Amino acid sequence: MVNKHGGTEELKGKSDYKKYTSVYGEIAQVLSNPRDVEKIYELLKGQTVSFPQKLYSKEYMKEYINKNYGTETAREIASVLGISDRRVRQIAKE
C-alpha cells in the first residue's frame, strides 16, 4: 500500500520478514532490527554476493590466539574462530 506521503505503508507484527523476498526474508529473520534488511538491500541490490567461509581476518585470529592461548585450550579457541585446533597451535608457534 502507498500512504499519503508517497511511501509504502509498513505492516507491523512478528512476521515482518514475510514482506521480503527470498534471501532478504531470511536475513530479516536473524537481524535484531528487521528494518536493517532494507539497508542491506540498498547497499547490495543487484549484486551477486558470495560470503567467505572464514568470518575472521588472519590478523584478528593471530591477535585472538596470542591473547588467549594458555588461558583457553586450542580446541576452545578453534571453536570460537572456526578453525582446527591444529591450526591454532600452528599460529601460536609463529
PDB file of N, CA, C and O in Angstrom:
ATOM      1  N   MET A   1       0.823  -1.185   0.000  1.00  0.00           N
ATOM      2  CA  MET A   1       0.000   0.000   0.000  1.00  0.00           C
ATOM      3  C   MET A   1       0.869   1.251   0.000  1.00  0.00           C
ATOM      4  O   MET A   1       1.949   1.276   0.590  1.00  0.00           O
ATOM      5  N   VAL A   2       0.384   2.272  -0.663  1.00  0.00           N
ATOM      6  CA  VAL A   2       1.108   3.535  -0.690  1.00  0.00           C
ATOM      7  C   VAL A   2       0.369   4.505   0.212  1.00  0.00           C
ATOM      8  O   VAL A   2      -0.848   4.655   0.107  1.00  0.00           O
ATOM      9  N   ASN A   3       1.115   5.175   1.115  1.00  0.00           N
ATOM     10  CA  ASN A   3       0.473   6.119   2.020  1.00  0.00           C
ATOM     11  C   ASN A   3       0.401   7.499   1.383  1.00  0.00           C
ATOM     12  O   ASN A   3       0.876   7.692   0.264  1.00  0.00           O
ATOM     13  N   LYS A   4      -0.192   8.465   2.091  1.00  0.00           N
ATOM     14  CA  LYS A   4      -0.395   9.799   1.535  1.00  0.00           C
ATOM     15  C   LYS A   4       0.907  10.554   1.286  1.00  0.00           C
ATOM     16  O   LYS A   4       0.909  11.571   0.591  1.00  0.00           O
ATOM     17  N   HIS A   5       2.015  10.066   1.846  1.00  0.00           N
ATOM     18  CA  HIS A   5       3.308  10.725   1.664  1.00  0.00           C
ATOM     19  C   HIS A   5       4.098  10.122   0.504  1.00  0.00           C
ATOM     20  O   HIS A   5       5.232  10.524   0.243  1.00  0.00           O
ATOM     21  N   GLY A   6       3.487   9.148  -0.197  1.00  0.00           N
ATOM     22  CA  GLY A   6       4.148   8.544  -1.341  1.00  0.00           C
ATOM     23  C   GLY A   6       4.994   7.339  -0.998  1.00  0.00           C
ATOM     24  O   GLY A   6       5.521   6.687  -1.899  1.00  0.00           O
ATOM     25  N   GLY A   7       5.140   7.021   0.284  1.00  0.00           N
ATOM     26  CA  GLY A   7       5.928   5.865   0.698  1.00  0.00           C
ATOM     27  C   GLY A   7       5.044   4.653   0.890  1.00  0.00           C
ATOM     28  O   GLY A   7       3.818   4.750   0.840  1.00  0.00           O
ATOM     29  N   THR A   8       5.669   3.515   1.110  1.00  0.00           N
ATOM     30  CA  THR A   8       4.878   2.319   1.354  1.00  0.00           C
ATOM     31  C   THR A   8       4.512   2.248   2.821  1.00  0.00           C
ATOM     32  O   THR A   8       5.287   2.646   3.691  1.00  0.00           O
ATOM     33  N   GLU A   9       3.331   1.742   3.081  1.00  0.00           N
ATOM     34  CA  GLU A   9       2.864   1.600   4.453  1.00  0.00           C
ATOM     35  C   GLU A   9       3.508   0.376   5.075  1.00  0.00           C
ATOM     36  O   GLU A   9       3.600  -0.669   4.431  1.00  0.00           O
ATOM     37  N   GLU A  10       3.946   0.486   6.291  1.00  0.00           N
ATOM     38  CA  GLU A  10       4.567  -0.624   6.993  1.00  0.00           C
ATOM     39  C   GLU A  10       3.497  -1.541   7.561  1.00  0.00           C
ATOM     40  O   GLU A  10       2.507  -1.070   8.121  1.00  0.00           O
ATOM     41  N   LEU A  11       3.687  -2.831   7.422  1.00  0.00           N
ATOM     42  CA  LEU A  11       2.830  -3.809   8.068  1.00  0.00           C
ATOM     43  C   LEU A  11       3.554  -4.264   9.316  1.00  0.00           C
ATOM     44  O   LEU A  11       4.634  -4.848   9.229  1.00  0.00           O
ATOM     45  N   LYS A  12       2.983  -4.007  10.460  1.00  0.00           N
ATOM     46  CA  LYS A  12       3.642  -4.325  11.725  1.00  0.00           C
ATOM     47  C   LYS A  12       3.269  -5.727  12.176  1.00  0.00           C
ATOM     48  O   LYS A  12       2.199  -6.233  11.837  1.00  0.00           O
ATOM     49  N   GLY A  13       4.159  -6.355  12.943  1.00  0.00           N
ATOM     50  CA  GLY A  13       3.873  -7.657  13.512  1.00  0.00           C
ATOM     51  C   GLY A  13       5.098  -8.528  13.560  1.00  0.00           C
ATOM     52  O   GLY A  13       6.175  -8.157  13.092  1.00  0.00           O
ATOM     53  N   LYS A  14       4.909  -9.707  14.142  1.00  0.00           N
ATOM     54  CA  LYS A  14       6.025 -10.629  14.320  1.00  0.00           C
ATOM     55  C   LYS A  14       6.548 -11.167  12.995  1.00  0.00           C
ATOM     56  O   LYS A  14       7.700 -11.594  12.922  1.00  0.00           O
ATOM     57  N   SER A  15       5.729 -11.157  11.948  1.00  0.00           N
ATOM     58  CA  SER A  15       6.155 -11.740  10.681  1.00  0.00           C
ATOM     59  C   SER A  15       6.528 -10.674   9.659  1.00  0.00           C
ATOM     60  O   SER A  15       6.266 -10.841   8.468  1.00  0.00           O
ATOM     61  N   ASP A  16       7.137  -9.580  10.112  1.00  0.00           N
ATOM     62  CA  ASP A  16       7.588  -8.537   9.186  1.00  0.00           C
ATOM     63  C   ASP A  16       8.495  -9.106   8.105  1.00  0.00           C
ATOM     64  O   ASP A  16       8.508  -8.613   6.977  1.00  0.00           O
ATOM     65  N   TYR A  17       9.250 -10.138   8.447  1.00  0.00           N
ATOM     66  CA  TYR A  17      10.174 -10.719   7.480  1.00  0.00           C
ATOM     67  C   TYR A  17       9.456 -11.301   6.269  1.00  0.00           C
ATOM     68  O   TYR A  17      10.066 -11.455   5.211  1.00  0.00           O
ATOM     69  N   LYS A  18       8.178 -11.626   6.401  1.00  0.00           N
ATOM     70  CA  LYS A  18       7.433 -12.227   5.296  1.00  0.00           C
ATOM     71  C   LYS A  18       7.164 -11.247   4.170  1.00  0.00           C
ATOM     72  O   LYS A  18       6.788 -11.657   3.072  1.00  0.00           O
ATOM     73  N   LYS A  19       7.349  -9.963   4.422  1.00  0.00           N
ATOM     74  CA  LYS A  19       7.117  -8.988   3.353  1.00  0.00           C
ATOM     75  C   LYS A  19       8.290  -8.942   2.375  1.00  0.00           C
ATOM     76  O   LYS A  19       8.176  -8.359   1.296  1.00  0.00           O
ATOM     77  N   TYR A  20       9.413  -9.552   2.745  1.00  0.00           N
ATOM     78  CA  TYR A  20      10.598  -9.535   1.905  1.00  0.00           C
ATOM     79  C   TYR A  20      10.689 -10.809   1.066  1.00  0.00           C
ATOM     80  O   TYR A  20      10.161 -11.851   1.453  1.00  0.00           O
ATOM     81  N   THR A  21      11.354 -10.721  -0.074  1.00  0.00           N
ATOM     82  CA  THR A  21      11.547 -11.894  -0.918  1.00  0.00           C
ATOM     83  C   THR A  21      12.746 -12.704  -0.462  1.00  0.00           C
ATOM     84  O   THR A  21      13.682 -12.170   0.132  1.00  0.00           O
ATOM     85  N   SER A  22      12.708 -13.973  -0.739  1.00  0.00           N
ATOM     86  CA  SER A  22      13.754 -14.971  -0.539  1.00  0.00           C
ATOM     87  C   SER A  22      14.820 -14.614   0.494  1.00  0.00           C
ATOM     88  O   SER A  22      14.545 -14.612   1.694  1.00  0.00           O
ATOM     89  N   VAL A  23      16.025 -14.314   0.038  1.00  0.00           N
ATOM     90  CA  VAL A  23      17.167 -14.124   0.935  1.00  0.00           C
ATOM     91  C   VAL A  23      16.956 -12.936   1.868  1.00  0.00           C
ATOM     92  O   VAL A  23      17.430 -12.957   3.004  1.00  0.00           O
ATOM     93  N   TYR A  24      16.258 -11.908   1.411  1.00  0.00           N
ATOM     94  CA  TYR A  24      16.010 -10.757   2.280  1.00  0.00           C
ATOM     95  C   TYR A  24      15.132 -11.154   3.472  1.00  0.00           C
ATOM     96  O   TYR A  24      15.326 -10.657   4.581  1.00  0.00           O
ATOM     97  N   GLY A  25      14.183 -12.035   3.244  1.00  0.00           N
ATOM     98  CA  GLY A  25      13.355 -12.535   4.336  1.00  0.00           C
ATOM     99  C   GLY A  25      14.161 -13.338   5.337  1.00  0.00           C
ATOM    100  O   GLY A  25      13.957 -13.228   6.546  1.00  0.00           O
ATOM    101  N   GLU A  26      15.088 -14.154   4.822  1.00  0.00           N
ATOM    102  CA  GLU A  26      15.943 -14.943   5.701  1.00  0.00           C
ATOM    103  C   GLU A  26      16.837 -14.049   6.544  1.00  0.00           C
ATOM    104  O   GLU A  26      17.026 -14.294   7.736  1.00  0.00           O
ATOM    105  N   ILE A  27      17.382 -13.016   5.925  1.00  0.00           N
ATOM    106  CA  ILE A  27      18.238 -12.076   6.654  1.00  0.00           C
ATOM    107  C   ILE A  27      17.416 -11.343   7.712  1.00  0.00           C
ATOM    108  O   ILE A  27      17.874 -11.167   8.842  1.00  0.00           O
ATOM    109  N   ALA A  28      16.218 -10.919   7.355  1.00  0.00           N
ATOM    110  CA  ALA A  28      15.357 -10.185   8.294  1.00  0.00           C
ATOM    111  C   ALA A  28      15.028 -11.022   9.522  1.00  0.00           C
ATOM    112  O   ALA A  28      14.884 -10.477  10.617  1.00  0.00           O
ATOM    113  N   GLN A  29      14.906 -12.337   9.361  1.00  0.00           N
ATOM    114  CA  GLN A  29      14.575 -13.217  10.489  1.00  0.00           C
ATOM    115  C   GLN A  29      15.670 -13.254  11.544  1.00  0.00           C
ATOM    116  O   GLN A  29      15.380 -13.455  12.724  1.00  0.00           O
ATOM    117  N   VAL A  30      16.918 -13.066  11.145  1.00  0.00           N
ATOM    118  CA  VAL A  30      18.015 -13.181  12.105  1.00  0.00           C
ATOM    119  C   VAL A  30      18.513 -11.842  12.636  1.00  0.00           C
ATOM    120  O   VAL A  30      19.256 -11.806  13.616  1.00  0.00           O
ATOM    121  N   LEU A  31      18.119 -10.756  12.009  1.00  0.00           N
ATOM    122  CA  LEU A  31      18.555  -9.447  12.490  1.00  0.00           C
ATOM    123  C   LEU A  31      17.696  -9.012  13.667  1.00  0.00           C
ATOM    124  O   LEU A  31      16.495  -9.279  13.697  1.00  0.00           O
ATOM    125  N   SER A  32      18.309  -8.345  14.633  1.00  0.00           N
ATOM    126  CA  SER A  32      17.547  -7.859  15.776  1.00  0.00           C
ATOM    127  C   SER A  32      16.607  -6.738  15.354  1.00  0.00           C
ATOM    128  O   SER A  32      15.561  -6.547  15.974  1.00  0.00           O
ATOM    129  N   ASN A  33      16.960  -6.003  14.322  1.00  0.00           N
ATOM    130  CA  ASN A  33      16.095  -4.966  13.772  1.00  0.00           C
ATOM    131  C   ASN A  33      15.823  -5.315  12.318  1.00  0.00           C
ATOM    132  O   ASN A  33      16.661  -5.036  11.460  1.00  0.00           O
ATOM    133  N   PRO A  34      14.677  -5.918  12.012  1.00  0.00           N
ATOM    134  CA  PRO A  34      14.387  -6.357  10.655  1.00  0.00           C
ATOM    135  C   PRO A  34      14.469  -5.239   9.609  1.00  0.00           C
ATOM    136  O   PRO A  34      14.650  -5.521   8.424  1.00  0.00           O
ATOM    137  N   ARG A  35      14.341  -3.994  10.024  1.00  0.00           N
ATOM    138  CA  ARG A  35      14.445  -2.895   9.055  1.00  0.00           C
ATOM    139  C   ARG A  35      15.869  -2.741   8.521  1.00  0.00           C
ATOM    140  O   ARG A  35      16.085  -2.096   7.495  1.00  0.00           O
ATOM    141  N   ASP A  36      16.834  -3.332   9.219  1.00  0.00           N
ATOM    142  CA  ASP A  36      18.211  -3.293   8.726  1.00  0.00           C
ATOM    143  C   ASP A  36      18.346  -4.015   7.392  1.00  0.00           C
ATOM    144  O   ASP A  36      19.280  -3.751   6.634  1.00  0.00           O
ATOM    145  N   VAL A  37      17.414  -4.932   7.099  1.00  0.00           N
ATOM    146  CA  VAL A  37      17.457  -5.629   5.817  1.00  0.00           C
ATOM    147  C   VAL A  37      17.320  -4.633   4.668  1.00  0.00           C
ATOM    148  O   VAL A  37      17.862  -4.857   3.586  1.00  0.00           O
ATOM    149  N   GLU A  38      16.607  -3.547   4.895  1.00  0.00           N
ATOM    150  CA  GLU A  38      16.461  -2.529   3.852  1.00  0.00           C
ATOM    151  C   GLU A  38      17.778  -1.793   3.614  1.00  0.00           C
ATOM    152  O   GLU A  38      18.058  -1.363   2.496  1.00  0.00           O
ATOM    153  N   LYS A  39      18.579  -1.651   4.661  1.00  0.00           N
ATOM    154  CA  LYS A  39      19.911  -1.058   4.498  1.00  0.00           C
ATOM    155  C   LYS A  39      20.807  -1.981   3.687  1.00  0.00           C
ATOM    156  O   LYS A  39      21.557  -1.532   2.820  1.00  0.00           O
ATOM    157  N   ILE A  40      20.720  -3.275   3.977  1.00  0.00           N
ATOM    158  CA  ILE A  40      21.496  -4.256   3.225  1.00  0.00           C
ATOM    159  C   ILE A  40      21.049  -4.254   1.768  1.00  0.00           C
ATOM    160  O   ILE A  40      21.873  -4.317   0.856  1.00  0.00           O
ATOM    161  N   TYR A  41      19.749  -4.184   1.559  1.00  0.00           N
ATOM    162  CA  TYR A  41      19.210  -4.130   0.199  1.00  0.00           C
ATOM    163  C   TYR A  41      19.759  -2.928  -0.558  1.00  0.00           C
ATOM    164  O   TYR A  41      20.200  -3.069  -1.699  1.00  0.00           O
ATOM    165  N   GLU A  42      19.741  -1.765   0.049  1.00  0.00           N
ATOM    166  CA  GLU A  42      20.231  -0.557  -0.617  1.00  0.00           C
ATOM    167  C   GLU A  42      21.726  -0.661  -0.927  1.00  0.00           C
ATOM    168  O   GLU A  42      22.188  -0.176  -1.961  1.00  0.00           O
ATOM    169  N   LEU A  43      22.465  -1.286  -0.039  1.00  0.00           N
ATOM    170  CA  LEU A  43      23.906  -1.430  -0.221  1.00  0.00           C
ATOM    171  C   LEU A  43      24.259  -2.432  -1.318  1.00  0.00           C
ATOM    172  O   LEU A  43      25.187  -2.203  -2.093  1.00  0.00           O
ATOM    173  N   LEU A  44      23.526  -3.534  -1.384  1.00  0.00           N
ATOM    174  CA  LEU A  44      23.938  -4.653  -2.225  1.00  0.00           C
ATOM    175  C   LEU A  44      23.000  -4.987  -3.378  1.00  0.00           C
ATOM    176  O   LEU A  44      23.298  -5.902  -4.146  1.00  0.00           O
ATOM    177  N   LYS A  45      21.894  -4.293  -3.531  1.00  0.00           N
ATOM    178  CA  LYS A  45      20.897  -4.688  -4.544  1.00  0.00           C
ATOM    179  C   LYS A  45      21.528  -4.806  -5.929  1.00  0.00           C
ATOM    180  O   LYS A  45      22.334  -3.975  -6.347  1.00  0.00           O
ATOM    181  N   GLY A  46      21.129  -5.870  -6.621  1.00  0.00           N
ATOM    182  CA  GLY A  46      21.617  -6.110  -7.968  1.00  0.00           C
ATOM    183  C   GLY A  46      22.967  -6.786  -8.052  1.00  0.00           C
ATOM    184  O   GLY A  46      23.405  -7.149  -9.144  1.00  0.00           O
ATOM    185  N   GLN A  47      23.632  -6.964  -6.938  1.00  0.00           N
ATOM    186  CA  GLN A  47      24.958  -7.579  -6.944  1.00  0.00           C
ATOM    187  C   GLN A  47      24.860  -9.055  -6.587  1.00  0.00           C
ATOM    188  O   GLN A  47      23.950  -9.476  -5.874  1.00  0.00           O
ATOM    189  N   THR A  48      25.793  -9.818  -7.083  1.00  0.00           N
ATOM    190  CA  THR A  48      25.931 -11.203  -6.655  1.00  0.00           C
ATOM    191  C   THR A  48      26.981 -11.209  -5.556  1.00  0.00           C
ATOM    192  O   THR A  48      28.109 -10.760  -5.756  1.00  0.00           O
ATOM    193  N   VAL A  49      26.601 -11.718  -4.410  1.00  0.00           N
ATOM    194  CA  VAL A  49      27.494 -11.687  -3.251  1.00  0.00           C
ATOM    195  C   VAL A  49      27.782 -13.117  -2.819  1.00  0.00           C
ATOM    196  O   VAL A  49      26.867 -13.929  -2.684  1.00  0.00           O
ATOM    197  N   SER A  50      29.051 -13.416  -2.606  1.00  0.00           N
ATOM    198  CA  SER A  50      29.398 -14.702  -2.019  1.00  0.00           C
ATOM    199  C   SER A  50      30.180 -14.419  -0.753  1.00  0.00           C
ATOM    200  O   SER A  50      31.083 -13.583  -0.748  1.00  0.00           O
ATOM    201  N   PHE A  51      29.839 -15.104   0.308  1.00  0.00           N
ATOM    202  CA  PHE A  51      30.467 -14.868   1.601  1.00  0.00           C
ATOM    203  C   PHE A  51      31.543 -15.912   1.849  1.00  0.00           C
ATOM    204  O   PHE A  51      31.299 -17.106   1.679  1.00  0.00           O
ATOM    205  N   PRO A  52      32.743 -15.471   2.254  1.00  0.00           N
ATOM    206  CA  PRO A  52      33.812 -16.429   2.572  1.00  0.00           C
ATOM    207  C   PRO A  52      33.401 -17.326   3.735  1.00  0.00           C
ATOM    208  O   PRO A  52      32.609 -16.926   4.589  1.00  0.00           O
ATOM    209  N   GLN A  53      33.938 -18.524   3.761  1.00  0.00           N
ATOM    210  CA  GLN A  53      33.630 -19.441   4.854  1.00  0.00           C
ATOM    211  C   GLN A  53      34.279 -19.001   6.153  1.00  0.00           C
ATOM    212  O   GLN A  53      33.796 -19.338   7.234  1.00  0.00           O
ATOM    213  N   LYS A  54      35.351 -18.262   6.059  1.00  0.00           N
ATOM    214  CA  LYS A  54      36.025 -17.743   7.256  1.00  0.00           C
ATOM    215  C   LYS A  54      35.448 -16.374   7.592  1.00  0.00           C
ATOM    216  O   LYS A  54      35.376 -15.500   6.728  1.00  0.00           O
ATOM    217  N   LEU A  55      35.043 -16.188   8.825  1.00  0.00           N
ATOM    218  CA  LEU A  55      34.474 -14.923   9.269  1.00  0.00           C
ATOM    219  C   LEU A  55      35.554 -13.922   9.660  1.00  0.00           C
ATOM    220  O   LEU A  55      35.444 -12.734   9.360  1.00  0.00           O
ATOM    221  N   TYR A  56      36.600 -14.407  10.331  1.00  0.00           N
ATOM    222  CA  TYR A  56      37.599 -13.512  10.911  1.00  0.00           C
ATOM    223  C   TYR A  56      38.841 -13.378  10.026  1.00  0.00           C
ATOM    224  O   TYR A  56      39.216 -14.315   9.322  1.00  0.00           O
ATOM    225  N   SER A  57      39.470 -12.206  10.070  1.00  0.00           N
ATOM    226  CA  SER A  57      40.695 -11.971   9.318  1.00  0.00           C
ATOM    227  C   SER A  57      41.856 -12.713   9.972  1.00  0.00           C
ATOM    228  O   SER A  57      41.798 -13.066  11.150  1.00  0.00           O
ATOM    229  N   LYS A  58      42.907 -12.945   9.194  1.00  0.00           N
ATOM    230  CA  LYS A  58      44.096 -13.615   9.728  1.00  0.00           C
ATOM    231  C   LYS A  58      44.711 -12.810  10.864  1.00  0.00           C
ATOM    232  O   LYS A  58      45.177 -13.369  11.857  1.00  0.00           O
ATOM    233  N   GLU A  59      44.705 -11.489  10.705  1.00  0.00           N
ATOM    234  CA  GLU A  59      45.279 -10.625  11.743  1.00  0.00           C
ATOM    235  C   GLU A  59      44.507 -10.754  13.054  1.00  0.00           C
ATOM    236  O   GLU A  59      45.100 -10.844  14.129  1.00  0.00           O
ATOM    237  N   TYR A  60      43.167 -10.762  12.952  1.00  0.00           N
ATOM    238  CA  TYR A  60      42.364 -10.895  14.159  1.00  0.00           C
ATOM    239  C   TYR A  60      42.591 -12.254  14.805  1.00  0.00           C
ATOM    240  O   TYR A  60      42.705 -12.350  16.027  1.00  0.00           O
ATOM    241  N   MET A  61      42.657 -13.313  13.986  1.00  0.00           N
ATOM    242  CA  MET A  61      42.863 -14.650  14.547  1.00  0.00           C
ATOM    243  C   MET A  61      44.198 -14.728  15.279  1.00  0.00           C
ATOM    244  O   MET A  61      44.270 -15.288  16.373  1.00  0.00           O
ATOM    245  N   LYS A  62      45.254 -14.174  14.689  1.00  0.00           N
ATOM    246  CA  LYS A  62      46.556 -14.176  15.351  1.00  0.00           C
ATOM    247  C   LYS A  62      46.494 -13.440  16.682  1.00  0.00           C
ATOM    248  O   LYS A  62      47.014 -13.913  17.692  1.00  0.00           O
ATOM    249  N   GLU A  63      45.852 -12.276  16.670  1.00  0.00           N
ATOM    250  CA  GLU A  63      45.720 -11.476  17.888  1.00  0.00           C
ATOM    251  C   GLU A  63      44.929 -12.235  18.954  1.00  0.00           C
ATOM    252  O   GLU A  63      45.324 -12.264  20.120  1.00  0.00           O
ATOM    253  N   TYR A  64      43.821 -12.847  18.556  1.00  0.00           N
ATOM    254  CA  TYR A  64      42.979 -13.587  19.493  1.00  0.00           C
ATOM    255  C   TYR A  64      43.740 -14.774  20.082  1.00  0.00           C
ATOM    256  O   TYR A  64      43.687 -15.019  21.287  1.00  0.00           O
ATOM    257  N   ILE A  65      44.443 -15.500  19.228  1.00  0.00           N
ATOM    258  CA  ILE A  65      45.197 -16.667  19.692  1.00  0.00           C
ATOM    259  C   ILE A  65      46.311 -16.241  20.640  1.00  0.00           C
ATOM    260  O   ILE A  65      46.487 -16.846  21.698  1.00  0.00           O
ATOM    261  N   ASN A  66      47.058 -15.213  20.275  1.00  0.00           N
ATOM    262  CA  ASN A  66      48.146 -14.739  21.146  1.00  0.00           C
ATOM    263  C   ASN A  66      47.620 -14.277  22.500  1.00  0.00           C
ATOM    264  O   ASN A  66      48.281 -14.464  23.521  1.00  0.00           O
ATOM    265  N   LYS A  67      46.454 -13.684  22.511  1.00  0.00           N
ATOM    266  CA  LYS A  67      45.878 -13.180  23.762  1.00  0.00           C
ATOM    267  C   LYS A  67      45.320 -14.312  24.636  1.00  0.00           C
ATOM    268  O   LYS A  67      45.407 -14.245  25.862  1.00  0.00           O
ATOM    269  N   ASN A  68      44.749 -15.351  24.009  1.00  0.00           N
ATOM    270  CA  ASN A  68      44.010 -16.364  24.766  1.00  0.00           C
ATOM    271  C   ASN A  68      44.695 -17.720  24.878  1.00  0.00           C
ATOM    272  O   ASN A  68      44.262 -18.564  25.662  1.00  0.00           O
ATOM    273  N   TYR A  69      45.753 -17.942  24.109  1.00  0.00           N
ATOM    274  CA  TYR A  69      46.448 -19.229  24.160  1.00  0.00           C
ATOM    275  C   TYR A  69      47.127 -19.354  25.521  1.00  0.00           C
ATOM    276  O   TYR A  69      47.943 -18.514  25.900  1.00  0.00           O
ATOM    277  N   GLY A  70      46.787 -20.381  26.226  1.00  0.00           N
ATOM    278  CA  GLY A  70      47.321 -20.572  27.577  1.00  0.00           C
ATOM    279  C   GLY A  70      46.221 -20.452  28.622  1.00  0.00           C
ATOM    280  O   GLY A  70      46.229 -21.164  29.626  1.00  0.00           O
ATOM    281  N   THR A  71      45.269 -19.544  28.381  1.00  0.00           N
ATOM    282  CA  THR A  71      44.122 -19.445  29.296  1.00  0.00           C
ATOM    283  C   THR A  71      42.932 -20.244  28.765  1.00  0.00           C
ATOM    284  O   THR A  71      42.025 -20.595  29.520  1.00  0.00           O
ATOM    285  N   GLU A  72      42.943 -20.526  27.462  1.00  0.00           N
ATOM    286  CA  GLU A  72      41.928 -21.372  26.840  1.00  0.00           C
ATOM    287  C   GLU A  72      42.658 -22.482  26.096  1.00  0.00           C
ATOM    288  O   GLU A  72      43.804 -22.307  25.680  1.00  0.00           O
ATOM    289  N   THR A  73      42.003 -23.613  25.930  1.00  0.00           N
ATOM    290  CA  THR A  73      42.628 -24.702  25.176  1.00  0.00           C
ATOM    291  C   THR A  73      42.576 -24.376  23.685  1.00  0.00           C
ATOM    292  O   THR A  73      41.789 -23.542  23.237  1.00  0.00           O
ATOM    293  N   ALA A  74      43.437 -25.057  22.931  1.00  0.00           N
ATOM    294  CA  ALA A  74      43.443 -24.879  21.480  1.00  0.00           C
ATOM    295  C   ALA A  74      42.077 -25.239  20.905  1.00  0.00           C
ATOM    296  O   ALA A  74      41.617 -24.603  19.956  1.00  0.00           O
ATOM    297  N   ARG A  75      41.439 -26.233  21.460  1.00  0.00           N
ATOM    298  CA  ARG A  75      40.112 -26.650  20.988  1.00  0.00           C
ATOM    299  C   ARG A  75      39.076 -25.556  21.230  1.00  0.00           C
ATOM    300  O   ARG A  75      38.240 -25.293  20.365  1.00  0.00           O
ATOM    301  N   GLU A  76      39.125 -24.916  22.398  1.00  0.00           N
ATOM    302  CA  GLU A  76      38.176 -23.829  22.699  1.00  0.00           C
ATOM    303  C   GLU A  76      38.385 -22.655  21.739  1.00  0.00           C
ATOM    304  O   GLU A  76      37.425 -22.087  21.217  1.00  0.00           O
ATOM    305  N   ILE A  77      39.638 -22.306  21.519  1.00  0.00           N
ATOM    306  CA  ILE A  77      39.960 -21.204  20.607  1.00  0.00           C
ATOM    307  C   ILE A  77      39.512 -21.553  19.192  1.00  0.00           C
ATOM    308  O   ILE A  77      38.930 -20.721  18.496  1.00  0.00           O
ATOM    309  N   ALA A  78      39.786 -22.780  18.773  1.00  0.00           N
ATOM    310  CA  ALA A  78      39.403 -23.226  17.440  1.00  0.00           C
ATOM    311  C   ALA A  78      37.895 -23.138  17.246  1.00  0.00           C
ATOM    312  O   ALA A  78      37.424 -22.755  16.175  1.00  0.00           O
ATOM    313  N   SER A  79      37.155 -23.484  18.262  1.00  0.00           N
ATOM    314  CA  SER A  79      35.698 -23.427  18.194  1.00  0.00           C
ATOM    315  C   SER A  79      35.201 -22.001  17.999  1.00  0.00           C
ATOM    316  O   SER A  79      34.280 -21.760  17.220  1.00  0.00           O
ATOM    317  N   VAL A  80      35.809 -21.065  18.704  1.00  0.00           N
ATOM    318  CA  VAL A  80      35.429 -19.657  18.588  1.00  0.00           C
ATOM    319  C   VAL A  80      35.757 -19.112  17.202  1.00  0.00           C
ATOM    320  O   VAL A  80      34.960 -18.384  16.611  1.00  0.00           O
ATOM    321  N   LEU A  81      36.923 -19.463  16.692  1.00  0.00           N
ATOM    322  CA  LEU A  81      37.403 -18.900  15.433  1.00  0.00           C
ATOM    323  C   LEU A  81      36.963 -19.672  14.185  1.00  0.00           C
ATOM    324  O   LEU A  81      37.085 -19.174  13.066  1.00  0.00           O
ATOM    325  N   GLY A  82      36.456 -20.882  14.384  1.00  0.00           N
ATOM    326  CA  GLY A  82      36.019 -21.676  13.243  1.00  0.00           C
ATOM    327  C   GLY A  82      37.164 -22.280  12.450  1.00  0.00           C
ATOM    328  O   GLY A  82      37.072 -22.444  11.233  1.00  0.00           O
ATOM    329  N   ILE A  83      38.248 -22.612  13.152  1.00  0.00           N
ATOM    330  CA  ILE A  83      39.398 -23.255  12.518  1.00  0.00           C
ATOM    331  C   ILE A  83      39.745 -24.501  13.317  1.00  0.00           C
ATOM    332  O   ILE A  83      39.143 -24.753  14.361  1.00  0.00           O
ATOM    333  N   SER A  84      40.702 -25.279  12.844  1.00  0.00           N
ATOM    334  CA  SER A  84      41.082 -26.500  13.559  1.00  0.00           C
ATOM    335  C   SER A  84      42.000 -26.166  14.737  1.00  0.00           C
ATOM    336  O   SER A  84      42.680 -25.140  14.738  1.00  0.00           O
ATOM    337  N   ASP A  85      42.008 -27.045  15.731  1.00  0.00           N
ATOM    338  CA  ASP A  85      42.905 -26.817  16.872  1.00  0.00           C
ATOM    339  C   ASP A  85      44.358 -26.983  16.428  1.00  0.00           C
ATOM    340  O   ASP A  85      45.258 -26.388  17.021  1.00  0.00           O
ATOM    341  N   ARG A  86      44.592 -27.786  15.390  1.00  0.00           N
ATOM    342  CA  ARG A  86      45.948 -27.891  14.840  1.00  0.00           C
ATOM    343  C   ARG A  86      46.391 -26.541  14.283  1.00  0.00           C
ATOM    344  O   ARG A  86      47.528 -26.120  14.495  1.00  0.00           O
ATOM    345  N   ARG A  87      45.493 -25.866  13.573  1.00  0.00           N
ATOM    346  CA  ARG A  87      45.819 -24.548  13.010  1.00  0.00           C
ATOM    347  C   ARG A  87      46.065 -23.542  14.127  1.00  0.00           C
ATOM    348  O   ARG A  87      46.945 -22.689  14.004  1.00  0.00           O
ATOM    349  N   VAL A  88      45.311 -23.627  15.201  1.00  0.00           N
ATOM    350  CA  VAL A  88      45.527 -22.732  16.366  1.00  0.00           C
ATOM    351  C   VAL A  88      46.943 -22.908  16.878  1.00  0.00           C
ATOM    352  O   VAL A  88      47.644 -21.925  17.118  1.00  0.00           O
ATOM    353  N   ARG A  89      47.372 -24.150  17.049  1.00  0.00           N
ATOM    354  CA  ARG A  89      48.730 -24.408  17.550  1.00  0.00           C
ATOM    355  C   ARG A  89      49.786 -23.901  16.580  1.00  0.00           C
ATOM    356  O   ARG A  89      50.814 -23.379  17.011  1.00  0.00           O
ATOM    357  N   GLN A  90      49.548 -24.046  15.255  1.00  0.00           N
ATOM    358  CA  GLN A  90      50.478 -23.530  14.257  1.00  0.00           C
ATOM    359  C   GLN A  90      50.618 -22.025  14.362  1.00  0.00           C
ATOM    360  O   GLN A  90      51.732 -21.501  14.348  1.00  0.00           O
ATOM    361  N   ILE A  91      49.517 -21.339  14.466  1.00  0.00           N
ATOM    362  CA  ILE A  91      49.538 -19.879  14.559  1.00  0.00           C
ATOM    363  C   ILE A  91      50.212 -19.443  15.854  1.00  0.00           C
ATOM    364  O   ILE A  91      50.962 -18.467  15.865  1.00  0.00           O
ATOM    365  N   ALA A  92      49.953 -20.154  16.938  1.00  0.00           N
ATOM    366  CA  ALA A  92      50.550 -19.819  18.237  1.00  0.00           C
ATOM    367  C   ALA A  92      52.080 -19.931  18.186  1.00  0.00           C
ATOM    368  O   ALA A  92      52.774 -19.177  18.868  1.00  0.00           O
ATOM    369  N   LYS A  93      52.605 -20.855  17.392  1.00  0.00           N
ATOM    370  CA  LYS A  93      54.042 -21.057  17.275  1.00  0.00           C
ATOM    371  C   LYS A  93      54.716 -19.969  16.459  1.00  0.00           C
ATOM    372  O   LYS A  93      55.906 -19.708  16.633  1.00  0.00           O
ATOM    373  N   GLU A  94      53.960 -19.327  15.564  1.00  0.00           N
ATOM    374  CA  GLU A  94      54.538 -18.294  14.675  1.00  0.00           C
ATOM    375  C   GLU A  94      54.995 -17.079  15.432  1.00  0.00           C
ATOM    376  O   GLU A  94      55.499 -16.131  14.831  1.00  0.00           O
TER     377      GLU A  94
END
